[in-house]
Amino acid sequence: MLTLKKSTDFQSTLKNGKWYSTDLLVIYMNKNNKDINRVGIAVGKKVAKSVKRNRIRRVIREAYRLNENKFLTGYDIVIMWKSKNDISDISFSNIEKCIINAFEKEE
């Protein structure tokens, strides 16, 4: 799994990509004309302190990694945590269900 690192990549995905909203996440997908997916994860500072934000990122990254072979390739993907959610919603199974549901909508 490659990551989106440049701000311009994030911005173009947010501006030009399709978006899917779930209970916990908003997922933006934009074709990148490559054979791989590049993933960026965004969790705002208003959500929590850095320890909790990093935990959310790690759980999202792992949920994506374990299910990556089920998804279409050739996309830039930005996964954003909805700031209105309670931090107690950070369970692997909840996040994994949200990611799988969003990618099923794309197919």
MDAnalysis code that builds the backbone (N, CA, C; Angstrom):
import MDAnalysis as mda
import numpy as np

u = mda.Universe.empty(321, n_residues=107, atom_resindex=np.repeat(np.arange(107), 3), trajectory=True)
u.add_TopologyAttr("name", ["N", "CA", "C"] * 107)
u.add_TopologyAttr("resid", np.arange(1, 108))
u.add_TopologyAttr("resname", ["MET", "LEU", "THR", "LEU", "LYS", "LYS", "SER", "THR", "ASP", "PHE", "GLN", "SER", "THR", "LEU", "LYS", "ASN", "GLY", "LYS", "TRP", "TYR", "SER", "THR", "ASP", "LEU", "LEU", "VAL", "ILE", "TYR", "MET", "ASN", "LYS", "ASN", "ASN", "LYS", "ASP", "ILE", "ASN", "ARG", "VAL", "GLY", "ILE", "ALA", "VAL", "GLY", "LYS", "LYS", "VAL", "ALA", "LYS", "SER", "VAL", "LYS", "ARG", "ASN", "ARG", "ILE", "ARG", "ARG", "VAL", "ILE", "ARG", "GLU", "ALA", "TYR", "ARG", "LEU", "ASN", "GLU", "ASN", "LYS", "PHE", "LEU", "THR", "GLY", "TYR", "ASP", "ILE", "VAL", "ILE", "MET", "TRP", "LYS", "SER", "LYS", "ASN", "ASP", "ILE", "SER", "ASP", "ILE", "SER", "PHE", "SER", "ASN", "ILE", "GLU", "LYS", "CYS", "ILE", "ILE", "ASN", "ALA", "PHE", "GLU", "LYS", "GLU", "GLU"])
u.atoms.positions = np.array([
    [0.850, -1.182, 0.000],
    [0.000, 0.000, 0.000],
    [0.889, 1.237, 0.000],
    [0.732, 2.041, -1.010],
    [1.444, 3.312, -1.075],
    [0.585, 4.397, -0.446],
    [1.230, 5.426, 0.070],
    [0.494, 6.495, 0.731],
    [0.543, 7.777, -0.087],
    [-0.506, 8.563, 0.036],
    [-0.517, 9.908, -0.525],
    [0.231, 10.804, 0.446],
    [1.204, 11.522, -0.040],
    [1.998, 12.358, 0.851],
    [1.911, 13.837, 0.520],
    [1.779, 14.158, -0.756],
    [1.787, 15.556, -1.165],
    [0.418, 16.184, -0.960],
    [0.435, 17.417, -0.548],
    [-0.798, 18.164, -0.358],
    [-1.573, 18.287, -1.665],
    [-0.861, 18.410, -2.772],
    [-1.538, 18.531, -4.066],
    [-2.301, 17.254, -4.419],
    [-1.734, 16.084, -4.049],
    [-2.430, 14.821, -4.295],
    [-3.708, 14.737, -3.469],
    [-3.623, 15.154, -2.200],
    [-4.801, 15.176, -1.341],
    [-5.857, 16.108, -1.931],
    [-5.437, 17.315, -2.308],
    [-6.378, 18.311, -2.804],
    [-7.050, 17.870, -4.097],
    [-6.289, 17.274, -5.010],
    [-6.898, 16.842, -6.270],
    [-7.875, 15.696, -6.047],
    [-7.579, 14.814, -5.095],
    [-8.501, 13.725, -4.783],
    [-9.775, 14.267, -4.152],
    [-9.636, 15.216, -3.242],
    [-10.812, 15.797, -2.597],
    [-11.656, 16.604, -3.582],
    [-10.995, 17.269, -4.515],
    [-11.705, 18.138, -5.448],
    [-12.356, 17.344, -6.582],
    [-11.648, 16.371, -7.136],
    [-12.107, 15.691, -8.343],
    [-12.701, 14.311, -8.106],
    [-12.517, 13.761, -6.927],
    [-12.937, 12.389, -6.693],
    [-14.385, 12.238, -6.281],
    [-14.883, 11.008, -6.439],
    [-16.197, 10.665, -5.905],
    [-16.049, 10.493, -4.404],
    [-17.132, 10.731, -3.663],
    [-17.046, 10.544, -2.223],
    [-18.189, 9.665, -1.750],
    [-17.886, 8.929, -0.701],
    [-18.841, 8.030, -0.076],
    [-18.808, 8.293, 1.419],
    [-19.977, 8.455, 1.995],
    [-20.059, 8.752, 3.416],
    [-20.626, 7.545, 4.155],
    [-19.983, 7.183, 5.260],
    [-20.479, 6.128, 6.132],
    [-20.696, 6.735, 7.510],
    [-21.028, 5.901, 8.470],
    [-21.274, 6.410, 9.821],
    [-20.045, 7.074, 10.423],
    [-18.875, 6.489, 10.203],
    [-17.657, 6.964, 10.852],
    [-16.711, 7.703, 9.913],
    [-16.774, 7.409, 8.619],
    [-15.765, 7.884, 7.676],
    [-16.389, 8.549, 6.460],
    [-15.576, 9.378, 5.810],
    [-15.875, 9.875, 4.472],
    [-14.694, 9.433, 3.613],
    [-14.998, 8.766, 2.497],
    [-13.950, 8.221, 1.645],
    [-14.060, 8.858, 0.262],
    [-12.964, 9.480, -0.182],
    [-12.873, 10.091, -1.501],
    [-12.016, 9.192, -2.378],
    [-12.487, 8.951, -3.615],
    [-11.753, 8.102, -4.550],
    [-11.635, 8.814, -5.893],
    [-10.420, 8.809, -6.442],
    [-10.145, 9.458, -7.713],
    [-9.224, 8.556, -8.520],
    [-9.550, 8.303, -9.781],
    [-8.700, 7.451, -10.617],
    [-7.320, 8.085, -10.776],
    [-6.270, 7.229, -10.728],
    [-4.907, 7.742, -10.857],
    [-4.167, 7.188, -12.070],
    [-4.826, 6.375, -12.905],
    [-4.241, 5.799, -14.121],
    [-2.974, 5.004, -13.852],
    [-2.919, 4.341, -12.707],
    [-1.807, 3.469, -12.351],
    [-2.388, 2.126, -11.933],
    [-1.542, 1.150, -11.716],
    [-2.002, -0.184, -11.332],
    [-2.070, -0.370, -9.823],
    [-1.928, 0.700, -9.082],
    [-1.909, 0.595, -7.621],
    [-2.846, 1.615, -7.000],
    [-3.196, 1.376, -5.765],
    [-3.954, 2.353, -4.990],
    [-2.984, 3.113, -4.099],
    [-3.210, 4.413, -3.989],
    [-2.457, 5.236, -3.040],
    [-3.456, 5.753, -2.021],
    [-3.133, 5.609, -0.752],
    [-4.078, 5.911, 0.310],
    [-3.528, 7.008, 1.208],
    [-4.399, 7.966, 1.543],
    [-4.084, 8.989, 2.526],
    [-5.156, 8.971, 3.599],
    [-4.749, 9.172, 4.838],
    [-5.685, 9.150, 5.961],
    [-5.621, 10.503, 6.658],
    [-6.795, 11.089, 6.907],
    [-6.850, 12.402, 7.541],
    [-7.745, 12.339, 8.777],
    [-7.183, 12.792, 9.892],
    [-7.930, 12.900, 11.136],
    [-7.636, 14.288, 11.688],
    [-8.653, 15.106, 11.832],
    [-8.478, 16.491, 12.247],
    [-8.020, 16.648, 13.681],
    [-7.382, 17.769, 13.964],
    [-6.877, 18.041, 15.306],
    [-7.985, 18.240, 16.323],
    [-9.173, 18.626, 15.872],
    [-10.274, 18.839, 16.802],
    [-10.851, 17.526, 17.337],
    [-10.506, 16.424, 16.713],
    [-11.046, 15.123, 17.123],
    [-10.538, 14.736, 18.501],
    [-9.226, 14.806, 18.702],
    [-8.636, 14.389, 19.978],
    [-7.166, 14.785, 19.998],
    [-6.524, 14.461, 21.091],
    [-5.079, 14.672, 21.199],
    [-4.359, 13.707, 20.270],
    [-3.057, 13.891, 20.119],
    [-2.295, 13.159, 19.111],
    [-2.310, 11.642, 19.312],
    [-2.326, 11.170, 20.533],
    [-2.303, 9.731, 20.777],
    [-3.557, 9.075, 20.196],
    [-4.712, 9.664, 20.428],
    [-5.973, 9.116, 19.907],
    [-6.048, 9.245, 18.386],
    [-5.586, 10.384, 17.851],
    [-5.602, 10.557, 16.394],
    [-4.725, 9.520, 15.715],
    [-3.553, 9.272, 16.278],
    [-2.663, 8.275, 15.692],
    [-3.257, 6.873, 15.800],
    [-3.958, 6.591, 16.878],
    [-4.628, 5.289, 17.018],
    [-5.687, 5.125, 15.934],
    [-6.470, 6.173, 15.687],
    [-7.475, 6.112, 14.630],
    [-6.809, 5.839, 13.289],
    [-5.721, 6.535, 13.000],
    [-4.997, 6.327, 11.735],
    [-4.492, 4.899, 11.608],
    [-3.918, 4.374, 12.680],
    [-3.391, 3.004, 12.636],
    [-4.492, 1.984, 12.385],
    [-5.622, 2.157, 13.038],
    [-6.728, 1.213, 12.857],
    [-7.276, 1.298, 11.435],
    [-7.441, 2.505, 10.905],
    [-7.923, 2.673, 9.529],
    [-6.935, 2.038, 8.551],
    [-5.652, 2.305, 8.728],
    [-4.629, 1.768, 7.834],
    [-4.640, 0.237, 7.845],
    [-4.759, -0.351, 9.014],
    [-4.766, -1.805, 9.120],
    [-6.030, -2.407, 8.516],
    [-7.174, -1.772, 8.738],
    [-8.426, -2.266, 8.153],
    [-8.344, -2.220, 6.626],
    [-7.762, -1.176, 6.073],
    [-7.597, -1.095, 4.628],
    [-6.620, -2.158, 4.146],
    [-5.490, -2.306, 4.832],
    [-4.459, -3.242, 4.405],
    [-4.965, -4.680, 4.362],
    [-5.729, -5.075, 5.353],
    [-6.215, -6.446, 5.410],
    [-7.261, -6.751, 4.341],
    [-7.922, -5.736, 3.836],
    [-8.969, -5.932, 2.825],
    [-8.590, -5.398, 1.453],
    [-7.353, -4.997, 1.282],
    [-6.906, -4.342, 0.055],
    [-7.120, -5.207, -1.185],
    [-6.960, -6.517, -1.065],
    [-7.090, -7.387, -2.231],
    [-8.531, -7.496, -2.726],
    [-9.508, -7.054, -1.957],
    [-10.921, -7.093, -2.351],
    [-11.319, -5.869, -3.174],
    [-10.486, -4.836, -3.213],
    [-10.864, -3.567, -3.811],
    [-10.295, -3.423, -5.211],
    [-10.941, -2.575, -6.005],
    [-10.434, -2.233, -7.326],
    [-9.121, -1.472, -7.192],
    [-8.260, -1.563, -8.209],
    [-6.987, -0.838, -8.169],
    [-7.038, 0.337, -9.142],
    [-6.069, 1.230, -8.993],
    [-5.969, 2.383, -9.874],
    [-6.619, 3.631, -9.324],
    [-6.641, 3.769, -7.994],
    [-7.298, 4.912, -7.365],
    [-6.377, 5.603, -6.364],
    [-6.567, 6.914, -6.252],
    [-6.062, 7.666, -5.113],
    [-7.219, 7.734, -4.135],
    [-6.959, 7.416, -2.881],
    [-8.017, 7.308, -1.890],
    [-7.653, 8.166, -0.682],
    [-8.589, 8.976, -0.236],
    [-8.428, 9.727, 1.008],
    [-9.537, 9.282, 1.952],
    [-9.141, 8.789, 3.115],
    [-10.091, 8.338, 4.123],
    [-10.056, 9.352, 5.260],
    [-11.213, 9.957, 5.547],
    [-11.285, 10.992, 6.577],
    [-12.217, 10.551, 7.693],
    [-11.771, 10.729, 8.926],
    [-12.586, 10.447, 10.108],
    [-13.541, 11.607, 10.314],
    [-14.822, 11.309, 10.532],
    [-15.805, 12.363, 10.795],
    [-15.595, 12.884, 12.209],
    [-15.400, 14.173, 12.334],
    [-15.068, 14.762, 13.636],
    [-16.215, 14.710, 14.630],
    [-17.441, 14.519, 14.162],
    [-18.577, 14.481, 15.076],
    [-18.667, 13.165, 15.841],
    [-17.896, 12.163, 15.441],
    [-17.962, 10.854, 16.078],
    [-17.286, 10.843, 17.431],
    [-17.815, 10.019, 18.286],
    [-17.243, 9.828, 19.607],
    [-15.989, 8.959, 19.474],
    [-14.995, 9.244, 20.268],
    [-13.745, 8.485, 20.218],
    [-13.964, 7.026, 20.615],
    [-15.016, 6.748, 21.368],
    [-15.282, 5.368, 21.775],
    [-15.670, 4.484, 20.586],
    [-15.920, 5.081, 19.420],
    [-16.258, 4.319, 18.218],
    [-15.037, 3.724, 17.534],
    [-13.880, 3.885, 18.128],
    [-12.660, 3.380, 17.511],
    [-12.555, 1.883, 17.766],
    [-13.305, 1.110, 17.035],
    [-13.119, -0.332, 17.096],
    [-12.783, -0.801, 15.688],
    [-11.934, -1.779, 15.613],
    [-11.465, -2.263, 14.327],
    [-12.635, -2.748, 13.473],
    [-13.551, -3.491, 14.069],
    [-14.653, -4.068, 13.291],
    [-15.573, -2.983, 12.717],
    [-15.850, -1.920, 13.489],
    [-16.692, -0.828, 12.985],
    [-16.034, -0.125, 11.804],
    [-14.765, 0.165, 11.940],
    [-14.045, 0.867, 10.875],
    [-13.920, -0.019, 9.640],
    [-13.637, -1.301, 9.848],
    [-13.517, -2.229, 8.721],
    [-14.836, -2.334, 7.950],
    [-15.955, -2.399, 8.656],
    [-17.269, -2.458, 7.996],
    [-17.511, -1.205, 7.167],
    [-17.161, -0.043, 7.699],
    [-17.356, 1.215, 6.965],
    [-16.528, 1.250, 5.690],
    [-15.287, 0.815, 5.769],
    [-14.410, 0.822, 4.594],
    [-14.933, -0.151, 3.539],
    [-15.309, -1.350, 3.940],
    [-15.807, -2.346, 2.995],
    [-17.099, -1.864, 2.339],
    [-18.003, -1.277, 3.121],
    [-19.260, -0.768, 2.558],
    [-19.020, 0.312, 1.517],
    [-18.102, 1.216, 1.789],
    [-17.819, 2.297, 0.838],
    [-17.231, 1.748, -0.459],
    [-16.347, 0.761, -0.366],
    [-15.734, 0.219, -1.568],
    [-16.705, -0.660, -2.346],
    [-17.659, -1.270, -1.683],
    [-18.679, -2.033, -2.392],
    [-19.572, -1.116, -3.219],
    [-19.800, 0.098, -2.750],
    [-20.594, 1.064, -3.496],
    [-19.885, 1.453, -4.796],
    [-18.565, 1.514, -4.768],
    [-17.785, 1.913, -5.941],
    [-17.840, 0.841, -7.027],
    [-17.844, -0.401, -6.627],
    [-17.826, -1.491, -7.620],
    [-19.155, -1.605, -8.237],
])
